[in-house]
Amino acid sequence: MSTNAIGELGNELMIIDKSLIASIRWNKELGRKLKILRGTESMQSLAKRAGCAYQLIQHLERGEYPESSPRNSAPTVSTEKLEGICQALSIKIEDFLGCPLVKLPQKIQDFA
């Protein structure tokens, strides 16, 4: 059994179209993973390739709240920003998050 994005064991699974997910809850473990994947590349270089500000990379790696985030909620990153970062790192977002990509069966695709 694996842990979810916030490090807790889950007992339920929901399959949802990833285009419906606006943001990802962030934590320090994901920040460490991002830093390892960045390697020796500068934050500025990665940010430029990912199409975001280097301050976002900095906050994500540290597991901090960006200045615009409310302090009483968990830190999040938009799916769009995370996909840009993952693309710049040549990794799929589902691999970065450690969640499998499930292809819909044709029956369901026809319904959708």
Residue pairs with C-beta under 8 A, 6 or more apart in sequence:
1 9
2 98
3 9
3 10
4 10
5 24
5 25
5 27
5 30
5 97
5 98
5 99
6 25
6 27
6 74
7 27
7 29
15 102
18 79
18 93
18 94
21 79
22 78
22 79
23 76
23 77
23 78
23 79
24 76
24 77
24 78
24 79
24 82
24 97
25 74
25 75
25 76
26 60
26 63
26 74
26 75
26 76
26 77
27 63
27 74
27 75
28 62
28 63
30 60
30 63
30 96
30 97
31 60
31 61
31 62
31 63
32 61
33 96
34 57
34 60
34 61
34 85
34 96
35 61
37 89
37 91
37 96
38 46
38 57
38 61
38 89
42 54
43 54
43 57
43 58
43 61
44 54
46 54
46 57
46 85
46 88
46 89
47 53
47 54
47 56
47 57
48 54
49 88
50 57
50 81
50 84
50 85
50 87
50 88
51 84
52 81
52 84
52 85
55 66
56 66
56 77
56 81
57 85
58 64
59 65
59 66
59 75
60 77
60 85
63 75
64 75
65 71
65 75
66 75
69 75
69 76
79 93
82 93
82 96
83 93
86 92
86 93
86 95
86 96
89 96
92 101
94 100
94 101
104 112
